[in-house]
Amino acid sequence: MRNYSYCILLGLLLWVAAAVLAGPTLAAGGAHVVDDSEVETPGTCHVELWVAEFVPGDGYGNFAPACTALAIPWLEIGAAYAHYWDQVIGGPLIGPQMKINFQPASTGVGIGLGLNAGVNARTGYLGLAGLTALVTVPVTEKFRINVNAGWSYLQSNQPNALFWGAQVELDVGWDLSLMMEAFGRQPGVVGNQIGLRFTPSAHPRFDFDLLAGTVYDAPNTKFFTLGVTIRF
């Protein structure tokens, strides 16, 4: 049960390495599990880097570049490389990522679609894939809600399942935003995560994330994440 839970959690954490908004502190994606509906600012690229460590010691490191072109402002195209040191995958996953924005959050409700896949570079087998509906509701300028739902594939005992997630984001001032989210893969494991994102107003091209979460499986696995996003 423990190995299976790690596989589910690792797939969930790699799941949504996608858009980070330039400028405002409020921005999902990156090391968060739940994503928002927005693509990267047109004409801008970013690289997301983070490391997740699990108690008692499994984890993975992630490198994910992505860009949105001025000519196609509703489409973000990227890729991800994640190296796992766990008992299940134990190797590198490489694959494409894409996000399509159908309606920006500035209209009142943001609607998007996320697609991703990852192949194990050692075995050549598909490790994970997904198709996720992304909804963002900006309640106020400082508070918004993100909701995700879709199909997920993981190379595990339960390869096809429903992925779901919900997140609240709050701008707390001092260039900080607070994030709280819950997520799961059903039938499977449910988890949650809380964290802070620091986007220095003097250098808004950088985000720094500090996160802590728990997966409610047999051993109640805890995990901690450090991340940074660089835009150019």
C-alpha positions as CSV (number, residue, x, y, z in Angstrom):
1,M,0.0,0.0,0.0
2,R,2.8,2.4,0.8
3,N,4.6,2.0,-2.5
4,Y,1.3,2.4,-4.4
5,S,0.6,5.6,-2.4
6,Y,4.0,7.0,-3.2
7,C,3.4,6.4,-6.9
8,I,0.0,8.2,-6.8
9,L,1.5,11.1,-4.9
10,L,4.5,11.5,-7.1
11,G,2.3,11.5,-10.2
12,L,0.0,14.1,-8.7
13,L,2.9,16.4,-7.8
14,L,4.4,16.2,-11.3
15,W,0.9,16.6,-12.7
16,V,0.5,20.3,-13.0
17,A,3.9,21.9,-13.7
18,A,2.4,24.6,-15.9
19,A,1.6,28.3,-16.0
20,V,2.7,30.9,-13.5
21,L,1.4,34.5,-14.0
22,A,3.9,37.3,-14.4
23,G,3.6,40.2,-12.1
24,P,0.9,39.5,-9.5
25,T,1.7,37.5,-6.4
26,L,-1.4,35.3,-6.9
27,A,-0.4,32.5,-9.1
28,A,-1.0,28.7,-9.0
29,G,1.0,26.1,-10.9
30,G,4.7,25.5,-10.2
31,A,5.2,23.3,-7.2
32,H,1.5,23.4,-6.4
33,V,-0.5,20.4,-7.2
34,V,-3.6,22.3,-8.3
35,D,-3.3,24.6,-11.3
36,D,-5.1,27.8,-12.5
37,S,-6.7,28.4,-15.9
38,E,-4.2,31.0,-17.0
39,V,-1.3,30.6,-19.4
40,E,2.0,32.3,-19.1
41,T,2.1,36.0,-20.1
42,P,2.2,36.1,-24.0
43,G,5.8,36.7,-25.2
44,T,7.2,35.3,-21.9
45,C,8.9,32.0,-21.0
46,H,9.6,30.5,-17.6
47,V,11.5,27.7,-16.0
48,E,10.1,26.0,-12.9
49,L,12.5,24.2,-10.6
50,W,11.5,22.4,-7.4
51,V,12.5,19.6,-5.1
52,A,10.0,17.5,-3.1
53,E,11.2,15.4,-0.1
54,F,9.0,12.8,1.5
55,V,9.2,11.4,5.1
56,P,11.1,9.0,5.5
57,G,13.2,10.0,2.4
58,D,11.7,9.4,-1.0
59,G,11.1,12.4,-3.4
60,Y,11.9,13.9,-6.8
61,G,13.4,17.0,-8.5
62,N,11.7,18.8,-11.3
63,F,12.8,21.0,-14.2
64,A,10.0,22.4,-16.4
65,P,10.4,25.2,-19.0
66,A,7.4,26.6,-20.9
67,C,6.5,29.5,-23.2
68,T,3.5,31.4,-24.6
69,A,4.0,33.1,-27.9
70,L,2.6,36.5,-28.8
71,A,1.1,35.0,-31.9
72,I,-0.9,32.4,-30.0
73,P,-1.6,34.1,-26.6
74,W,-4.0,31.4,-25.4
75,L,-1.6,28.5,-25.7
76,E,1.3,27.6,-23.4
77,I,3.7,24.9,-24.6
78,G,6.4,23.3,-22.4
79,A,8.1,20.2,-21.2
80,A,9.1,18.6,-17.9
81,Y,12.0,16.5,-16.7
82,A,11.5,14.9,-13.2
83,H,14.0,12.5,-11.5
84,Y,12.5,10.3,-8.9
85,W,14.3,8.6,-6.0
86,D,11.5,6.4,-4.8
87,Q,10.7,2.7,-4.5
88,V,8.2,2.6,-7.4
89,I,9.4,4.8,-10.4
90,G,13.0,5.2,-9.4
91,G,14.1,7.0,-12.6
92,P,13.7,10.0,-14.8
93,L,10.4,11.0,-16.5
94,I,10.5,13.2,-19.6
95,G,7.5,14.5,-21.6
96,P,5.5,17.4,-23.1
97,Q,3.1,19.7,-21.3
98,M,0.5,22.0,-22.8
99,K,-2.2,24.4,-21.4
100,I,-5.0,26.0,-23.4
101,N,-6.9,29.0,-22.1
102,F,-10.4,29.2,-23.4
103,Q,-11.6,32.1,-21.2
104,P,-9.3,34.4,-19.1
105,A,-10.0,34.9,-15.4
106,S,-10.4,38.6,-16.0
107,T,-13.8,37.9,-17.5
108,G,-15.0,36.6,-14.1
109,V,-14.4,32.9,-14.5
110,G,-11.2,31.5,-16.1
111,I,-11.5,28.2,-18.1
112,G,-8.6,26.2,-19.4
113,L,-7.4,22.7,-20.3
114,G,-4.1,21.1,-19.3
115,L,-2.5,18.1,-21.0
116,N,0.7,16.3,-20.1
117,A,2.6,13.1,-20.4
118,G,5.8,11.6,-19.1
119,V,7.9,8.6,-20.4
120,N,10.4,6.8,-18.2
121,A,13.7,7.4,-19.9
122,R,15.1,4.1,-18.5
123,T,12.3,1.8,-19.6
124,G,10.6,3.6,-22.4
125,Y,7.2,3.0,-20.8
126,L,4.6,5.7,-20.4
127,G,4.8,6.7,-16.7
128,L,1.9,9.2,-16.5
129,A,-0.5,11.2,-18.7
130,G,-3.4,13.4,-18.1
131,L,-6.2,15.7,-19.4
132,T,-7.4,18.2,-16.8
133,A,-10.1,20.9,-16.9
134,L,-8.9,24.0,-15.1
135,V,-11.3,26.6,-13.6
136,T,-10.3,29.9,-11.8
137,V,-12.7,32.1,-10.0
138,P,-11.3,35.5,-8.9
139,V,-13.5,36.3,-5.9
140,T,-11.6,39.6,-5.2
141,E,-8.3,41.1,-6.3
142,K,-6.6,39.4,-3.4
143,F,-8.5,36.1,-3.2
144,R,-9.3,33.4,-5.8
145,I,-10.3,29.8,-6.1
146,N,-8.9,27.2,-8.5
147,V,-10.7,23.9,-9.3
148,N,-9.3,21.0,-11.3
149,A,-10.9,17.7,-12.5
150,G,-9.9,15.2,-15.2
151,W,-8.6,11.9,-16.3
152,S,-5.2,10.7,-15.2
153,Y,-3.0,7.7,-16.2
154,L,-0.3,6.4,-13.9
155,Q,1.8,3.3,-14.4
156,S,0.5,1.6,-11.3
157,N,-2.0,-1.0,-10.0
158,Q,-4.8,1.6,-10.8
159,P,-3.6,3.1,-14.2
160,N,-6.8,5.1,-15.1
161,A,-8.5,7.2,-12.5
162,L,-10.2,10.6,-11.9
163,F,-7.9,13.4,-10.7
164,W,-9.5,16.2,-8.7
165,G,-8.2,19.2,-6.8
166,A,-9.3,22.5,-5.2
167,Q,-7.2,25.4,-4.1
168,V,-7.7,28.8,-2.4
169,E,-5.1,31.6,-2.9
170,L,-4.9,34.7,-0.7
171,D,-2.6,37.7,-1.1
172,V,-1.5,38.4,2.5
173,G,0.8,41.4,1.7
174,W,4.5,41.8,2.0
175,D,4.9,40.2,-1.5
176,L,3.5,36.9,-0.1
177,S,0.6,34.8,-1.1
178,L,-0.9,31.9,1.0
179,M,-2.1,28.8,-0.7
180,M,-4.2,25.9,0.7
181,E,-5.2,23.0,-1.5
182,A,-6.8,19.5,-1.4
183,F,-6.4,16.9,-4.2
184,G,-6.9,13.2,-4.9
185,R,-6.9,10.4,-7.4
186,Q,-10.0,8.3,-7.1
187,P,-10.1,5.5,-6.3
188,G,-6.9,6.1,-4.5
189,V,-5.3,8.5,-2.1
190,V,-6.4,12.0,-0.9
191,G,-4.0,14.7,0.2
192,N,-3.6,18.3,1.0
193,Q,-0.9,21.0,1.0
194,I,-0.3,24.5,2.4
195,G,2.4,26.9,1.5
196,L,3.7,30.4,0.9
197,R,4.8,32.0,-2.3
198,F,7.2,35.0,-2.2
199,T,7.3,37.2,-5.4
200,P,9.6,40.2,-4.6
201,S,8.0,43.4,-6.0
202,A,11.5,44.6,-6.9
203,H,12.1,41.4,-9.0
204,P,8.6,40.1,-10.1
205,R,10.2,37.7,-12.6
206,F,11.0,35.3,-9.6
207,D,8.7,33.2,-7.4
208,F,9.9,31.3,-4.4
209,D,7.7,28.5,-2.9
210,L,7.8,26.8,0.5
211,L,5.2,24.1,0.9
212,A,4.2,21.3,3.3
213,G,1.6,18.6,2.7
214,T,0.2,15.2,3.8
215,V,-1.2,12.3,2.0
216,Y,-3.8,10.3,4.0
217,D,-2.8,6.8,3.2
218,A,-1.8,4.0,5.6
219,P,1.4,5.7,7.0
220,N,0.0,9.3,6.5
221,T,2.9,10.3,4.3
222,K,4.2,13.9,4.8
223,F,6.2,15.8,2.2
224,F,8.0,19.2,1.9
225,T,8.7,21.2,-1.2
226,L,11.1,24.0,-2.1
227,G,10.6,25.7,-5.5
228,V,11.6,28.7,-7.6
229,T,10.2,30.0,-10.9
230,I,12.3,32.2,-13.2
231,R,10.6,34.2,-16.1
232,F,12.4,35.7,-19.1
